[in-house]
């Protein structure tokens, strides 16, 4: 994603693609407080262990760590507080219906700014089994070997 489209990527969750099979991708906004936006712009956030879950008809992201902004005077700041996700009602209902299916969950894939607004790309995902992970590693290794062979032949 380039700057021409107004998108600045802050974080990518590389582990998500290894541990989960991504079925669908969704873009959502985030409800942030005070200096959380400044902390995200400074790269002081983590989405590695986070996940989304419905609560009272809304979707929230849990375990997303946004560190305290060092120039802030806010006392009692909780860096891992649940953050509300901004989606249309129809999307929320559809996602809630899908995660009730066996083995599906919603995980964050990337965190970015789009035209000045903090956005998060969510993935509707199914956990991979151990043999699926081994297959992913094997596939990545063969692709790497093919690239090396092409470089040597040039």
C-alpha positions in Angstrom: 0.0 0.0 0.0 1.5 3.3 -1.0 1.2 6.8 0.2 -0.8 7.8 -2.9 -3.8 5.9 -1.5 -3.5 7.7 1.9 -2.6 4.5 3.7 0.3 4.3 6.2 0.8 0.8 7.6 1.9 0.7 11.3 1.8 -3.0 12.2 1.4 -6.3 10.5 0.5 -9.6 12.3 2.7 -12.0 10.4 2.0 -14.8 13.0 -1.7 -14.7 12.0 -1.0 -16.0 8.5 1.1 -18.9 10.0 -1.3 -19.9 12.8 -4.6 -19.3 11.0 -6.2 -19.9 7.6 -7.7 -16.6 6.7 -11.2 -17.0 5.1 -12.2 -13.3 4.8 -10.8 -9.9 5.4 -12.7 -6.9 6.9 -11.7 -3.3 7.5 -12.9 -1.7 10.7 -12.4 1.6 12.5 -11.2 1.8 16.1 -12.6 3.9 19.0 -9.5 5.3 20.7 -9.0 7.6 23.7 -6.8 10.6 24.2 -3.1 9.9 23.3 -3.6 6.3 22.0 -3.5 7.7 18.4 -0.1 9.3 19.1 1.2 6.1 20.6 0.1 4.1 17.5 1.7 6.7 15.2 4.9 6.2 17.2 4.7 2.5 16.7 4.1 1.7 20.3 1.3 -0.9 19.8 1.1 -4.6 19.5 -1.7 -6.8 17.9 0.2 -10.1 18.1 -1.9 -11.7 20.9 -5.2 -9.9 20.2 -8.5 -11.1 19.1 -12.1 -9.7 18.5 -15.2 -10.9 20.3 -18.8 -9.8 20.4 -20.2 -8.2 23.5 -23.7 -6.8 23.8 -24.2 -6.7 20.1 -20.9 -4.9 19.4 -17.5 -6.1 18.4 -14.5 -5.4 20.7 -10.8 -6.1 20.3 -9.2 -7.6 23.3 -5.5 -7.9 24.3 -4.4 -5.2 21.8 -1.6 -3.4 23.6 -1.2 0.4 23.0 1.6 1.6 25.3 1.3 4.8 27.4 2.3 7.9 25.4 5.4 9.2 27.2 4.3 12.9 27.1 0.8 12.2 28.4 -0.4 13.1 31.9 -3.2 10.6 32.0 -3.2 8.6 35.3 -4.4 5.0 35.6 -4.1 4.2 31.8 -4.8 0.6 30.9 -2.9 -0.3 27.8 -4.8 -3.5 27.2 -8.4 -2.2 27.7 -11.0 -3.6 25.2 -11.4 -1.3 22.2 -14.6 -1.0 20.3 -14.6 -1.8 16.6 -16.6 0.4 14.2 -18.5 -1.7 11.7 -21.9 -1.4 10.1 -24.7 -3.3 11.9 -25.2 -5.8 9.0 -21.4 -6.6 9.0 -21.4 -7.1 12.8 -24.5 -9.4 12.7 -22.9 -11.4 9.8 -19.6 -11.8 11.6 -21.3 -12.8 14.9 -23.2 -15.5 12.9 -20.0 -16.8 11.3 -18.0 -17.0 14.5 -20.8 -19.1 16.0 -19.7 -21.7 13.4 -17.3 -24.2 14.8 -13.7 -23.1 15.0 -13.9 -19.6 13.5 -12.5 -16.5 15.2 -11.7 -12.9 14.3 -8.1 -11.8 14.5 -6.3 -8.6 13.6 -4.1 -8.8 10.5 -2.8 -5.2 10.3 -3.1 -1.8 11.9 -2.8 1.3 9.7 -3.9 4.9 9.2 -6.2 5.6 6.2 -6.7 9.3 5.4 -5.8 10.1 9.0 -8.1 7.6 10.7 -6.9 4.5 12.6 -8.1 1.4 10.9 -7.6 -2.3 11.6 -7.8 -5.1 9.1 -9.5 -8.1 10.6 -9.5 -11.6 9.4 -12.2 -14.2 9.8 -10.0 -17.2 10.5 -9.8 -20.9 11.3 -6.9 -22.2 13.3 -4.4 -24.4 11.5 -3.5 -27.9 12.6 0.1 -28.8 13.2 0.3 -30.6 9.8 -1.1 -27.5 8.1 1.7 -25.4 9.7 4.3 -27.9 8.5 2.9 -27.6 5.0 3.1 -23.8 5.1 6.8 -24.1 6.2 7.5 -26.6 3.4 5.8 -24.4 0.8 7.7 -21.3 1.9 11.0 -23.2 1.8 10.4 -24.5 -1.8 9.5 -21.0 -3.0 12.8 -19.7 -1.4 14.8 -22.4 -3.2 13.2 -21.6 -6.5 14.0 -17.9 -6.1 17.6 -18.8 -5.3 17.9 -21.1 -8.3 16.6 -18.3 -10.6 19.1 -15.8 -9.1 22.0 -18.2 -9.7 21.0 -18.8 -13.3 20.9 -15.0 -14.2 
